[in-house]
Amino acid sequence: MATTFGASLRPTRTRVLLIALAVALLLGYGLFTAQRARGASGLAKKAFTGVKVSAGTLTLINPIHVTAVSYIGPGTTTGDYVITFDRHVDNCSFSVTNDLHGGTSFSGHAFGVANGPGLGKTTSQELVEQFDSSSHASVDGDFDIIALCPGT
Protein backbone atom coordinates (compact mmCIF):
# COMPACT_ATOMS: atom_id res chain seq x y z
CA MET A 1 0.00 0.00 0.00
CA ALA A 2 1.32 3.45 -0.88
CA THR A 3 2.19 5.94 1.86
CA THR A 4 0.44 9.30 1.61
CA PHE A 5 2.26 12.58 1.90
CA GLY A 6 0.44 13.44 5.15
CA ALA A 7 1.50 10.16 6.70
CA SER A 8 5.15 10.74 5.84
CA LEU A 9 5.17 13.95 7.96
CA ARG A 10 3.91 12.22 11.07
CA PRO A 11 5.96 13.28 14.14
CA THR A 12 8.18 10.42 15.10
CA ARG A 13 10.52 10.42 18.09
CA THR A 14 13.56 11.02 15.85
CA ARG A 15 11.96 13.95 14.02
CA VAL A 16 10.86 15.62 17.27
CA LEU A 17 14.39 15.29 18.72
CA LEU A 18 15.97 16.75 15.56
CA ILE A 19 13.57 19.70 15.58
CA ALA A 20 14.20 20.33 19.29
CA LEU A 21 17.97 20.18 18.73
CA ALA A 22 17.78 22.62 15.80
CA VAL A 23 15.68 25.08 17.83
CA ALA A 24 18.08 24.85 20.80
CA LEU A 25 21.08 25.50 18.55
CA LEU A 26 19.43 28.52 16.90
CA LEU A 27 18.41 30.02 20.27
CA GLY A 28 21.87 29.42 21.72
CA TYR A 29 23.54 31.04 18.73
CA GLY A 30 21.16 34.02 18.91
CA LEU A 31 21.83 34.57 22.62
CA PHE A 32 25.59 34.23 22.09
CA THR A 33 25.70 36.79 19.29
CA ALA A 34 23.41 39.18 21.21
CA GLN A 35 25.79 39.02 24.18
CA ARG A 36 28.78 39.71 21.93
CA ALA A 37 27.01 42.66 20.31
CA ARG A 38 26.12 44.13 23.72
CA GLY A 39 29.73 43.71 24.90
CA ALA A 40 31.16 45.27 21.75
CA SER A 41 29.16 48.46 22.22
CA GLY A 42 30.80 49.03 25.60
CA LEU A 43 34.42 48.61 24.51
CA ALA A 44 35.34 52.27 24.19
CA LYS A 45 34.97 54.54 27.20
CA LYS A 46 34.74 58.20 26.29
CA ALA A 47 35.86 61.24 28.24
CA PHE A 48 35.28 64.72 26.91
CA THR A 49 35.34 68.39 27.83
CA GLY A 50 35.52 71.79 26.31
CA VAL A 51 37.87 74.28 27.94
CA LYS A 52 37.06 77.98 27.87
CA VAL A 53 40.03 80.27 28.46
CA SER A 54 39.16 83.83 29.48
CA ALA A 55 41.68 86.27 30.97
CA GLY A 56 43.73 83.49 32.57
CA THR A 57 40.68 81.67 33.97
CA LEU A 58 40.09 78.10 32.79
CA THR A 59 36.55 76.72 32.79
CA LEU A 60 35.34 73.20 31.91
CA ILE A 61 32.42 73.13 29.49
CA ASN A 62 30.12 70.04 29.56
CA PRO A 63 32.73 67.70 31.10
CA ILE A 64 32.23 63.95 30.93
CA HIS A 65 34.70 62.05 33.17
CA VAL A 66 36.85 65.20 33.43
CA THR A 67 37.19 66.71 36.90
CA ALA A 68 39.58 69.66 36.56
CA VAL A 69 41.72 71.81 34.30
CA SER A 70 44.59 74.01 35.42
CA TYR A 71 47.75 75.57 34.13
CA ILE A 72 50.73 73.21 34.34
CA GLY A 73 52.33 74.91 37.32
CA PRO A 74 52.99 78.09 39.25
CA GLY A 75 54.07 80.93 37.02
CA THR A 76 52.67 79.23 33.91
CA THR A 77 49.76 81.22 32.57
CA THR A 78 49.80 80.60 28.85
CA GLY A 79 49.17 77.53 26.73
CA ASP A 80 50.27 74.67 29.06
CA TYR A 81 47.40 72.84 30.76
CA VAL A 82 46.81 69.82 32.99
CA ILE A 83 43.52 68.01 32.34
CA THR A 84 42.47 65.73 35.23
CA PHE A 85 40.12 62.79 34.57
CA ASP A 86 38.16 60.66 37.04
CA ARG A 87 39.98 57.49 35.88
CA HIS A 88 43.41 56.51 34.61
CA VAL A 89 43.95 57.53 31.00
CA ASP A 90 47.44 56.21 30.36
CA ASN A 91 46.17 53.77 27.71
CA CYS A 92 43.73 56.13 25.96
CA SER A 93 43.80 57.84 22.59
CA PHE A 94 43.35 61.64 22.59
CA SER A 95 42.26 64.31 20.18
CA VAL A 96 42.49 68.03 20.92
CA THR A 97 40.99 70.68 18.62
CA ASN A 98 40.27 74.39 18.57
CA ASP A 99 36.84 75.29 19.87
CA LEU A 100 35.33 77.42 17.12
CA HIS A 101 31.95 78.09 18.80
CA GLY A 102 30.80 81.57 19.65
CA GLY A 103 31.92 83.19 16.41
CA THR A 104 35.62 82.50 16.89
CA SER A 105 37.54 81.96 13.69
CA PHE A 106 40.25 79.35 13.18
CA SER A 107 43.30 80.76 14.88
CA GLY A 108 46.14 78.63 13.54
CA HIS A 109 46.80 76.98 16.89
CA ALA A 110 48.37 73.54 17.15
CA PHE A 111 48.32 71.17 20.12
CA GLY A 112 50.71 68.79 21.79
CA VAL A 113 49.44 66.10 24.16
CA ALA A 114 51.62 64.22 26.65
CA ASN A 115 50.90 61.48 29.16
CA GLY A 116 50.91 62.80 32.74
CA PRO A 117 53.18 60.21 34.45
CA GLY A 118 55.96 60.87 31.97
CA LEU A 119 56.11 64.47 33.20
CA GLY A 120 55.61 64.04 36.94
CA LYS A 121 51.80 63.90 37.01
CA THR A 122 49.42 61.00 37.75
CA THR A 123 47.93 58.40 35.39
CA SER A 124 44.63 60.30 35.52
CA GLN A 125 46.19 63.46 34.08
CA GLU A 126 47.04 64.52 30.57
CA LEU A 127 49.17 67.49 29.61
CA VAL A 128 48.09 69.71 26.72
CA GLU A 129 50.25 72.39 25.12
CA GLN A 130 48.67 74.94 22.81
CA PHE A 131 50.95 76.95 20.55
CA ASP A 132 50.84 79.15 17.50
CA SER A 133 51.55 76.99 14.47
CA SER A 134 53.74 79.60 12.76
CA SER A 135 55.73 81.15 15.62
CA HIS A 136 55.64 78.09 17.95
CA ALA A 137 55.00 80.41 20.91
CA SER A 138 52.63 79.20 23.67
CA VAL A 139 49.19 80.78 23.35
CA ASP A 140 45.83 80.55 25.10
CA GLY A 141 42.59 79.71 23.38
CA ASP A 142 39.41 77.68 23.81
CA PHE A 143 39.76 73.99 22.95
CA ASP A 144 38.02 70.63 23.14
CA ILE A 145 39.60 67.35 24.23
CA ILE A 146 38.23 63.84 23.84
CA ALA A 147 39.71 60.60 25.11
CA LEU A 148 38.77 57.13 23.84
CA CYS A 149 39.82 54.41 26.26
CA PRO A 150 39.57 50.61 26.15
CA GLY A 151 36.82 49.23 28.37
CA THR A 152 39.06 46.83 30.25
Helices and strands as residue ranges (DSSP letters): H 5-8, H 13-41, E 44-54, E 57-64, E 66-71, E 80-85, E 93-98, E 109-115, G 116-119, E 125-132, E 143-150
